[in-house]
Structure formats: structure tokens, C-alpha cells
């Protein structure tokens, strides 16, 4: 067990620093399990970063504390995860008493920075769900906290780890279409998944930074990783014209609404026992309503978004996010000097699909074992016939990304990853800043430079030929 524990502790620094040179003495803590605490006991926290770790890695780690402002959710989280650690509503007290080596942050996005900074300053490594945070000032504060200490930050970008997105990275890295010059990237959220953001705290920009940050940070991180370059400038449009005040009905919440039979968006939370126990049973503690009306007046985020992103390597990206599509999926096309790659997932007209749209998202979020799927992409080189490449992956766990992210951290941390999928603080910040710049562009009706948001300056190339991060580049260099 000690060998496995040391391997994991080393992986924390390897993943966050993006380098394979780590002093071995940092991980000699004796024959003990890694002490882990988690703050934020929502569904993602207690399942993917909670129950799944307990079930698969209890031989090398131990939860020594759970923290949340809601005591009822804390009690349920403890039972659901199957742990007997102490429960805390006071985060500082938890750090003092439990003395963790790893902090996992899965709270609302708007307070990620508070816990990340306190964790780094306390002296433990930090693993946070995406997005890293919601604005440029909080990004800078997190960056400053990591710089003044000797602990590291990992951002849980699971999309990088799916076989399908990895195949795209492999093709681009191998020069299948030469130098990439432009990208068209369009993501579609269906009327089940897309609508769910407007029921939750994500519908308030002060809590989630709008979907430019909370959702699109996934997509922007993929772009940054695929293109191996940093964003330089963003120009965007966006509006709220479907949800919020635009709806035909308005009520308190779905379960008590008088328009249940009339509203196409009615969602019955009472049919989900897990959500009833985690959220509805504990509304009395903090007032958080999980099945809020998605046509309530205080919604102030965008439901349609479009941006043009210019990268430091001169690649131009056209991106859009739709939150009320009849189906869920995405299309992406890379144009290069030697050809074009076209890829897509879950476009119903392009594959034989007989899946309910609600069931599609439920399956993707599941951490259960899943059936394998075969998904095509097209590589079309100039003056040649196109070729179809078929990639085998799973439906569950974000198309297999969740499982592979955990496997990398716990089972193969020192393995050389040719595709540079480990994500640290710079990855987290750069993905957030595209969304922040898009918001500013809409509000101020102008292009926004990434370099003006924090003291991180865009790099034309982010990694070297081995896939390792260019740590020797000065952050203030334009290149």
C-alpha cells in the first residue's frame, strides 16, 4: 500500500506541474493513507469525487472530513459515500483539525477561489472541479496563492481523457492536416440538459459566471489543448431570449407549479429519490431549490452564445453554444494547410440513435460500467479521397473521460502521456479567461485581449515535442 500511496502523492505534483521531475523526498510520509477532505456536497462532489474514490481507491486514501454550509446535505453525503469521517460547516476548522494532504473543491463556482486559496495557503495540494473560478480577479488571486506556496492545483478536465477527443489530438499532433488555420466548433445542449442549468444556481451570473464559464470552459479547454496554443483575443455575441422572463409560464418550482400539465419543460424531481434526499429534504437549511422555475425573473445569464477566438498561433475559432436544441451533441471541423478533420458526437441524423434525450444525459453522467460505442470522424486531405476513422469509447462517465482521469491520477501517474492531458492552473485560467473575455466583449461591444485580464500572457506554443509543458517559458512573454 505504501508504494501505491507514494505513487499517488507524486501524481498530484506531476499532474499539476505538467513536468516529470519531482523530488522524491516530498512523498515520504510513512505507511499511512492519503488524508483527503472534500468541500461542497452536491451531486458531482459526492459521486465522482466522493463515492467513486471510496469504492475504487480506499486502499490508498481516506476521507478525513466533509464540509458544506448545509448540515442536511452533509449527513446525506456521509451516508451515500460510505465514510465515517467528521462533518464540518466551518471550513477553517476542518483544515485545522483534519490536517489534510489533499483538498477536493466541488462547491458553487463563485466560491471555488476561497477554498482553493485557503487550501494552498494551509499547505495541501488542491484538486478542483471545473471551472477554476468565474472571473479574472479571482483567477489572479488563485495564481498568486499557488506562486507563494509549494503546493499544486489540479483542474478536473475530464473531456480531455475521452478516447474520441484524444484521437482528435493524436491526428492534429501527428500533422494529419498540416498546420491548423481555423476551427468551427458548435455545441448543442438539449431541452433537458440545457434547461437544467437555468433551474439551478447556474442561472445566476454571480454564482456560475454564465455558461460562457461554467459550461463552455470545458470546450475552451479542449480547444486550447487541441491547438496547443493560448487564446489571444475574443469577440462575442450573446443574449437571453428563450429562458428567464421569456417563458410562457412562471411558478415557484416544478413540483408545486400550477402549470405542470401545460409546460413542456416541467421536470418532476419527486421521481428521483437521490435528488429528493440530497436536495429537497435539505431545503430548510439554506433555501436552495433544485427544481426552480427556469422562467423566473432573476435569471441573468445568456442562453445563446457565439464567439470568435483568435489564438496566439494565428488560428481562428468560430464557436457557438445553444442551450435549447432538440438534441444534445457537438460538431467540430479543423481546417488545415493539408486538409480538414470533421468530427461529431450524438448528432441523431448522422448515426443510428434511438435514445431518449433525457436518458442520453443520464447515461453520460453515470459512473457505472457502460456499453462500448463506435463513433466516426472524417480526415480529408487535399487532393485525396476522404477517410473515415472509427473510435471505440463508452457512453458513461463523459464518454469514458471520468474513468480515465481517475486511472491516470491513481494507477499510472508516472506514465508518459503523449497527449499532454494533465491539466494544471494555467490550463484552468486560460479556459476561464475565454469565457470572461466573451462576457466583457458582449457587455462592452468590443474585442477583448486575454493579456489584459491577468498577468499570464498568451503563448504561441504551449508544449514541446514530448508533450511536456514549457515551464521554462516566462509567463510574461508574448510567445
Secondary structure, 3 states (H helix, E strand, C coil): CHHHHHHHHHHHHHHHHCCCCCCHHHHCCCCCCEEEEEECCCHHHHHHHHHHHHHHHCCCEEEEEEECCCHHHHHHHHHHHCCCCEEECCHHHHHHHHCCCEEEECCCHHHHHHHHHHHHHHCCEEEECCCCCCCHHHHHHHHHHHHCCCCCEEECCHHHHCHHHHHHHHHHHCCCCCCEEEEEEEEEEECCHHHHHHHCHHHCHHHHCCCCCCCHHHHHHHHHHHHCCCEEEEEEEEECCCCHHHCCCCCCEHHHCCCCCCCCCCCCHHHCHHHHHHCHHHHHHHCCCCCECCCCCCCCCCCEEEEEEEECCCCEEEEEEEEEECCCEEEEEEEECCEEEEEEECCHHHCCCCCCHHHHHHHHHCCCCCCEEEEEEEEEECCCCCEEEEEEEECHHHHCHHHHHHHHHHCCCCCCCCCCCCCCHHHHHHHHHHHHHHHHHHHHCCCEEHHHCCCCCCCCCCECCCCCECCCCCCCCCC
